[in-house]
Amino acid sequence: MASSSNNFGTTIEQRLLPDIELFRILKELVFQQLRVAVPAVVLSFDAGPPATVKLAVAIRDRVQHSVPISGPLSPVTDFRTLPVMDDVPVVVYGAGGWSVTIPIQPGDECLAVFSDSCLDAWLQNGAAIGSDGLVQSQVPMSPRRHNLSDAIAIFGLRSTPNGLSDYSLDSMQLRNKDGSVVIDLADDQVTITAPTVSVNCTTLTADCSGSAQVTAPSVVLGSAASHADFMLHEHYNVAGPVTGMVVPQP
C-alpha cells in the first residue's frame, strides 16, 4: 500500500503510481498485437502444393481498449472473434524425399504458430542452398512480425472432446480414432490390425528365422498364373523328402 500524504506533501510512491499504471496498460496494448500460437479449427483444406488450410481461431481474443495518454485511466476489456486465416501452410512431416501425409478434414484441430517474419516470399519461392554453400534466403515482402497473416498449421493438438481413447503406453501407433485400423510398432513385434490389408508390389519377400503363419478364410493372388505357380510349387532343403504341392485345407 502506498504511503499517505504527510506534512511534506505527496510521497514519491504516490507520484509514481499513475505512471506505473500507465506503463502497465501500454504493455498490455503491445502484447495484444503480438501473436505467438493459438489453437485453431480447420474450415477447409487445399492439398496444393503447397498444402494449406483455412483456419478459424478457437479462442476469443481478450481486448483491452486503448486509453488516452492524458486523462483518467479507465481501460475497458472485452472479447472478440479473430478473423478467419486463409492459405495457412501446413507442416507436412517429412525429410530426405519422404513424407507422412494425413487426410485433413473440416473440423480438425491444430496449433497455429505465427512466424517472426512475413512468410509470403518464402512460401512463393522457397529457399535453396547455392553453389557457394549458403542458403539463398528471401527478403520479406512486409515488415510485419507475429502477425495473423503469417500463421503455420501444426496438426496433432487435441481438445478433450477430440482426444484419443486407448492411447498406447508401450508402442508407437499409426491409427484411426476408434482403433479399428492400427499399425503398432513395439520393441519386439509389428502388429497390423485392419478389416482388409492390401499389398501391391512386384516382389514380396518374407525372411523369418522362426515360423511364419497366415490364417485366413482364403488367399487371393494377383493373377491366375501366379495362383497356379503358388499352388504347384515345391519346398526344398527341408528336413525330409521334397514336399508335394500346396494343398488348401478343406
N, C-alpha and C positions, 0 to 999 in steps of 0.2 A: 504494500500500500504506500502511495506517495506521501511524503511529509506534508503537513498542513502549513499554511502561511504563518509566519511569525512576525516579530517586530521589525524584521529586516525585509519584509515583503515576500513575493513569490519565490519558492525554492527552485533550485536547479532542476530537480526531478519534475516539478510541475511545469516548468518552462519547456522541457524536452518532451513531455508526454504527447502533445499534439503532433510533433514532428515524427516521433516513433510510430504513432498510429498511421500517419500519412504514408510513411515508407512501407508499412505492412500492407496497406491497401494497394500501393503501387506494385509491390512484389506479387500480390495475388493477381493483379491485372496482367502482368508479364507472363506468369505461369499459365493463365488462361489461353494464351496464344501459342504455348509450347506443347507440341504433340509428341508423345513417345510411343505408346502402344495402347490398344483398346480391343476388347472382344467385338466381333462383328458377325453378321449373318449374311450368307450368300443370297442374292436376288436372282442372278443369272451367271452362267459360265460360258466362256468362249475358249475352245481348245486351241485357238491360234494357229501358227505361232505368232507372238508368244501367248502362252496360256494366261488369260486374265479373267477376273470376276468383277461383277458389280456388287458392292457391299453396302449394307446398312449398319450403322454403329448400334451395338446392343445396349449401350449405357447412355443415358441422357447426360448432357454437358451441364455442369454446375457453373452458373454465370453470376459474377458479381459486377453490377453495373458501374460504369465509370462515375467518379465524383469529381467535381471541380477542384483544382489545386487550391483555390481560395474559397473560403466559405465553410460552413459547418460540414463535418464528416457524417454522411448519412448513407452508407453503402446499402444497396438493395440486392438480394440474392434470389435468383430463380433458376429454373431448369429448362433446357431447350433440347430439341432433337437436332442432331447434326445432319448436314446434307448428305445425300447418297454419294458414294465414291465410285466413279466409273473407271473402267480399264485399269484395275489394280492388278499388277503382275503377281503370279502365283509362284511360290517356291516349289519347284518340282525336284524332289530329292534325286540326286544322281551326280556322277562324275566319270571321267575316263571313257566317255562314249556310252555309258549305261545309265538308265533312268528307271525310277519307280513311279508309275502313274496311278492316279486314283480317279474314279468317276464322280467328280464334284457335282452336287445337286443343289438346287434352290432349297434353302433352309439349313444347309450345313453351317456349322460354326467354325470360326477361325480366329486367329490373332492378327490384327492389322498393326504393323510396325511402320513408323514414319521415318523416312530417310533423313539424314543430316542435310542432304543437298537435293536439288531438283533432279529427278530421275529421267526426264524426257529425252535428253541427248543420249544417255547410256542405253535406255530402252530401245531407241530407234537404231542406234549404230553399234552397240556393244563395245567391248574393249578387247584388244588383242595384244600379244607380245610381238614387238617389232624385231627386225633383223639385228638391232643393237641390244636386244635382250631386255628392253624397257617396255613397260606397259603403255600402250597408246590410249591414254585416258581421254575422257570427253570434257569439254568446257560446259558447265551448267548453263541452261537457257534462261534461268531465273535466279535471283538472289535468295529465294525463299528457303527456309530451313524448318524441319519438323512440321511440315505443312500437310493438311488433309489431302492435297493433290499428289503427294508422294508416298502413298501407302504401299506396303508389300504384304501379301496374304500368306500366312503360315498356318497350315492345317494340322489338326490334332488336338487343339484346345477344346474342351467339352464342359458344358454346364452339367449340373447334377441330373436334370431330366434326360439328358442325352448321353450320360455316362455308360460305360461298358459293364455288363454283368459277367461273372465267371472269369475275371481277369486272372490270367496265368501268372503264378508267382515263381515258377521254376523253369520256364521255357519262353522262347520268342515265338510269336504267332503272327501269321498273316491271316486275318479272319474277317467274316462279316459280323454284323451287330449281334445277331441271335446265336452265333456259334455253330450254325449248321454247316458251314464251309470253313475249314481250318487247315492251314499248313503249319504244323507245330514243330519247332526246332529245339530239341533238348540236347543235353550233353551226350547221350548215348543212342539217340534214335531220332528219326524224322517220321512224323505221322501225318498222313494226308486224309482228311475226312471230308467227303462230299457225296451228294447223290450220284453224280457222274464225274468220272475222271477221264479226260481225253488226252492222248499223247500223239502228237504229229511230228514225225521225224523220218529221216532216211534210214538211219541205223539205230537200233536200240540195243544197248549192251548192259547186262547186269553181271557184276562180278562180286559174288558173295563168298566169304570164307566159311560161312556156316550154311544154314539151309535157307532156301527160298520157297515161298508158298504163295500161290494165287488162289483165292477162294471166290468163286463167282458162279451164278447160275449158268452163264455162257461166256465164251471167249470169242470175240469177233475180230478178225484180222482185216487188213485193209483191202485185199483183193482175193479173188478165187485162187489165183496162182500161189500167193503166199499162204493161203489157208491150206492148200494141198501140200506145200512144202512142209508146213508145220506138222500136219497130221501124219506124214510119212517119214519124217526124219528119224535117225537112229542116234544112240548115245555110245560114245567110245570112251576108253580109258576109265571104265568103271570097274568096281570090284566084282567081276563076274563076266559072263559071256556078253556079247553085244545084245543090246535090248531090241525088242521089236518096235513097231511104230507106236505112236501115241494113240492110246485108246481112251476116249472120254468115259467117265463113269456113267452108269445108267441113271 
